[in-house]
Amino acid sequence: MLQHNFKSDQSVDFVRRLFQILRHSKEIENLSTVLTSMNIGVVHSEIEEIGWEHLVRLAEDLSLVTFRVIDKKERVHILEISFDKSYPNTPPSVSADVPYIFNLQWSKNSRLKDVVNQFKQHLESLQQFWSTVEDIDQSLCLSDSSNLHRAMSLRHINIGNDCSIIVLIHANEPRSLPECRFMGSNENVNSLRDKWRKNCKKWKKEKTFGENLSNLLEIQLPKPQGVEKNDQQIECGICYSQFLPIDDEFGANSGGKTDYSCENSICNKSFHSVCLGDWLRSITTTRQSFNVLFGNCPYCSEPVAVKIGTRK
């Protein structure tokens, strides 16, 4: 991946530098074909329309761009847009950490900014869903809160007496009665099912999820236990893995989990310090003092500082 501080780059410098990188890239076998079908000027101008400050990544072969999009609740979302050599005659593919992907509307006159705008509209339609699941995560006792992400519609909730319930929140109607499955002893589960069937019509969309669940099951729900900050986001924002590979190359960090989090409370993205260090080294504006790299978070552009070690 080409990862660069596009916000601070001048347009002409960007094109010249990108040409140099592409020309010397060992990963591209037929550079002339790529450049003919994926015109650098077109991609450059379309990114410029969106804003360089929103660009997170750009693939060396220009087949994929990644943008940072912030919704009205200041949640940070990452949108990946990939396209083949026939772009823009064929629509690009999109992926993001959302419950479902929107149906992209595309015409011969469409541009990348249209994809981003449609994604923003999609985020707007999911605001109530995320508000609902965030309320569940904060107010109820979850069986496993260490691997939650924004695309997840399932929640596994401890309800006491060695029982739990798995609920499926409908993304389009998050305040409606969810689908559910009870876990526990047969006797307790049968009792809970009976209460659910008896009281399901009491579910009120104007009430919180916790209030509704407590009313239907006729129980006092357990409060959530304290969760360590570092457990809330365990996937590295650069390599997208929870753990580093087990390899001598990483020395003492081999197989390690994320150990650095952005201090911006809105972003709070987690990273392996090794991955963040590698990313910062690729940025021309990064500064180094002794064994510390100073730069900007690849997601929110807030200042970050990470210690670097020696690799084998």
Summary of the structure (lengths in Angstrom):
residues: 312
radius of gyration: 23.3
end to end distance: 22.8
largest distance: 71.2
contacts: 868
relative contact order: 0.09
helix: 35%
strand: 19%
